[in-house]
Amino acid sequence: MSTWEEEKVSWGKRSSYSMGFFYDYLIQAGIIILIFRFYEVELGLSVALVGLALIIFALWNMINDPLIGFLTDRPMRWSKKYGLRMPWIIIGGSLTILFYFLLFTVPPVDAKSDPWSVFWYLVIVTCLYDTSYTIFSTHYSGGFTNIFRTRDDRRKGGTIGQWMGTLGRMLMLGILVPFIIVDGDPSSYIRAALIACIIMAVSMVIFLPGMHESEAVKTRYLQIYEYTESVKLPYFKFVKIAFQQKNYKIGVFAWLMFAISFSLYYASTLYFVPDVLHLGMEAIALAALTYTIAFMISIFIWSRYVADRIDHHNLYALGLVLLGICYLASMWITTLVEYVLWHILGGIGIAAFSAVFMSVGADIRDEVTNACERHQEAALGGISNFFYRFSFFVIGFVIAITHILTGYVPGAAEQTELAQLGIRINVGLIPALTCFAGAFVMFKFYDLKGEKRELLMKSLREKGL
């Protein structure tokens, strides 16, 4: 086979690759859902310091995420034998598991009498966690574009990946959070983290065959790299070229809006369910189950019967609209039945988004590759990670400010109406508005479709990219 020929990806390889999504979504669900409440409510660290720690963490991302992708997106001694990305995935994935566990094994210090020790522990470990996670995620997402070359493979690979990723999120939301974690018992968070780490380690081992780069993929990349190294492309020039591409800017904005909505919603869930709905953690498990069933069924319908009929970017936008409506419902729901049933719409919505998310993202990266005349998928992944992690900046700022202004009292048996309204805004109104904003921009301005996309793929083939 020619190194430039598009290889068909087997179902076995797609299935193995999907475990990268499982690993990723499981660990991200744990970070988003548990960190803020664990440090504020369980350890007693002031909400202002928790928020400040997450803001510092987000600022670290501004340097760490894009730069690591750029610096590691090049051949190393091991590349010809083991592939460009496999060693980085093993290194980054293993360290990520370690630092995730350390986030919940805080030294025995009283956060109320000695808050700065706990604060700096949180800052340092989150930054170390983020560095290792960036190494893992930029190469597992960057590898998708190179391994899955045809539109059909990208949609199918992305669909099964999102399916497995949702199972990972379900494991955290539907099992570990409601059945392992106990309010008022910080050690239960350690037990949940240990179980999650064991499962993540197993999933990473299963993922590696899917990440394996064939000789054609390795040779193609090395040949391209040797050629493009003769014409240096400084990092900031590369970033400038990327953001000169209209669809890349649209994709980044839509991704940021989704990341803010998704992260803020789930970070606020452990406040919303007990403090506003006055329900136990089993409500989260039931909602997660409903959401997952709706997702599992509908994602294959969206992918197989709808995506190509209305075009991928339109389905992407539609999914964000449906998800936003689900989030907005949190402004008025009061019962367990309402909470669970609204998650059906959420599952259907995020399935529509997820069915084409990887395909749209790969097309956008291809447009940048064509403009730069070189592959820098890990660097682009680092930029994407930066915007996803920027949502932590928003979480830290919004939740801290909301809790302070509305008088939220950690651990109180009953919160005031004002504090409950603040939680509803965090879990409902803000996530809904950001979803709608992302959907509008994607629907109105995205134009990498039809003939324009075909011309792009033709140009890539002619350039040997």
Buried (B, 14 or more C-beta within 10 A) or exposed (E): EEBBEBBEBEEEBBBBBBBBBBBBBBBBBBBBBBBBBBBBBBBBBBBBBBBBBBBBBBEBBEEBBBBBBBEBBBBEEEBEEBBBBBBBBBBBBBBBBEBBBBBBBBEEBEBEEEBEBBBEBBBBBBBBBBBBBBBBBBBBBBBBBBBBBBBEBBBBBBBBBBBBBBBBBBBBBBBBBBEBBBEEEBEBBBBBBBBBBEBBEEBBEBBBEBBBBBEBBBBBBBEBBEBBEEEEBEBEEBBEBBEEBBBBBBBBBBBBBBBBBBBBBBBBBBBBBBBBBBBEBEBBBBBBBBBBBBBBEBBBBBBEEBBBEBBBBBBBBBBBBBBBBBBBBBEEBEEBEBBBBBBBBBBBBBBBBBBBBBBBBBBBBBBBBBBBBBBBBBBBBBBBBBBBBBBBBBBBBBBBBBBBEBEBEBEEEEBEEEBBBBBBBBBBBBBBBBBBBBBBBBBEBBEBBEEEBEEBBEBBEEBEB
